[in-house]
Amino acid sequence: MSLKILNSLTGEKESFTPLTAGHVRMYVCGVTVYDSAHLGHCRFLLTFDVIYRYLRFRGLDVTYVRNFTDVDDKIIRRAQEEQVSCDAITERYIAEFERDSEALGLLKPTLEPRATGLPAERSLHAFLPNATRREAEAPPVQVANFGRCVLLCRIAPRDFGAGAARVLGHYAPVQ
């Protein structure tokens, strides 16, 4: 029996075949460390832990990378509220996250890079080699243009533009 996964682009279930025979590279966006983990975090953590274990069980060599987002407006805001450094906030919640993950019995990923520890050109570009960036017309918001990757979010490219991040969510800069 082969592993079937949903192709987000086509909406079809497909047999999973590693890009490199015998080796799987799995990148999972981790948590933004500004507060304690919640049930939603547990859901994605358990899901990818099961996938990681299953792939290893099937005899595949798995490089599992899950990042920590350690720079974000929410972290800055929390640091300002508590009158501490951003590092104090991120270190506290990374340590708490690691304790929670251990309590859940999760396997540690192969790598756990921090957003601030990767040069910008190596972060997304390492995983999406055709990615290009452009600065939006209304700084400081940046909009990424990832070509076909934009199709995965099911938002028409015409809806992206200056200020799109402010419209789409909680990414407005701290004032």
Secondary structure, DSSP 8 states (H G I E B T S, - for coil): ---EEE-TTT--EEE---SBTTEEEEEE---B-SS---HHHHHHHHHHHHHHHHHHHTT-EEEEEE-BB---HHHHHHHHHHTS-HHHHHHHHHHHHHHHHHHTT----SB--BGGGS-TTTHHHHH-TT-EEEE-SSTT-EEEE-GGGGGGGT--GGG-STTHHHHHSS-----
